[in-house]
Amino acid sequence: MKTTTIEYIDAPAQLAELCTRIHSTPWIAIDTEFLREKTYYPKFCLLQIATPDWVACVDPIALPRLDELFEALYNPGIVKVLHSSRQDLEIFYQLTGKLPSPIFDTQVAAPLLGYQDNPGYAMLVSHLLNVNLNKAHTRADWSKRPLTEEEIQYAADDVIYLCRIYQLMRDKLSALGRLDWLQPDFAELSNPALYEVLPEHAWRRIKGKNKLTGKQLSIIQALAEWRESTAQNENRPKGWLLRDELLFDIAKLQPETAADLAKIRGINERTVSRYGAALCRIIGEAKNRPPIPLHEDGRPLKKTQQQEAIVDLLTAIVRIRAEENALNPNILATRKDLESLLFNNDEGECQLLHGWRYGMAGKELLGILRGELLLGIKEDKLEIIAR
């Protein structure tokens, strides 16, 4: 880094000059600071941008308009470098309805250099740069103004070191011939579907639902959809409406009136007053219809011995391909990934059907499952043969 002088951008003229610089660089490192403790959607509080030559912190709270900034960030000729980019990109999508590209995500790239899946930023900084990041402001309130010099330095450090990590990773991946492997994974990060939260699917994220009976499951599915939709419309945290444990209590007790609802321990009086009638109507309708099946993807509750053996066979192929590419087999595919492929191999959720994992092993595994490829042994080695 030639300089670590941090520019604080909180005036339109400063922003215009910064955007001109952004347009003239081939890549930028980006990070955001935000709050969402009191809202459903994250509140955008600070944007950090850096190149090897400069670093800036942009104050979106102070600036009247950000159109020029997003135009620069969305320039398709500029690579946007982030770590664990999903939350940052979610903010951009909510503010503009669009997503920037191309993206380089250091967390996504790290496994191809031998790191664990989804490594933390501090770990990469420590391992690659021998620097231990300051954690003093991890819980800072980034919406307050003015920010202290220490807070600004803390925020800027993330992109300062991200620049150096990106350059090291890019060079190592290029030397290994793996840089192009990541392009499908990076392209997927700019898929709007990743950032659309559908209320009708909210129940899938609730743990313990498999222990419920039919009516109870139907009720919790309906309540989860109502909670997600209401939280989105009112921009309030879901837990402020109904915590998960209350969803289970309501599903089991099945109150018919607001008075019955109010008797449930832990429920907020304001929630009963404001939403009681609607919740009871939802409960009444839900318990009179069948629930959405828990295992609608066709995966059995318990695998047969034959199915276990098939997963074992797929595991052997994964181990071979991982060894050939000097990777930990669990980075390429876990047993859960292989089970997903076996029981749901025409769907897009399994990571083996995407990006570099598909090219390295997923395509072959699908070919075996479909009977298009066969396994044989030649000179004490497993060999895949076209049928």
ABEGO torsion letter per residue (X at the ends): XABABBBBBABAAAAAAAAAAAAABABBBBBBBBBAAABABBBBABBBBBBAABBBBBBAAABABAAAAAAAAABAABBBBBBGAAAAAAAAAAAAGBBBOBBBBAAAAAAAAGBBBGBBAAAAAAAAAGBBBBAAAAABBAABOBBBAAAAAAAAAAAAAAAAAAAAAAAAAAAAGAAAAAAAAAAAAABAAAABBBAAAAAAABBGAAABBAAAAAAAAAAAAAAAAAAAAAGBBAAAABBAAAAAAAAAAGBABAAAAAABBGBBAAAAAAAAAAAAAAAAAAAABBBBBABAAGBBABBBAAAAAAAAAAAAAAAAAAAAAGBBAAAABBAAAAAAAAAAAABAABAAABEAAAAAAAAAAAAAAAGABBBBBBGGBBBBBBX
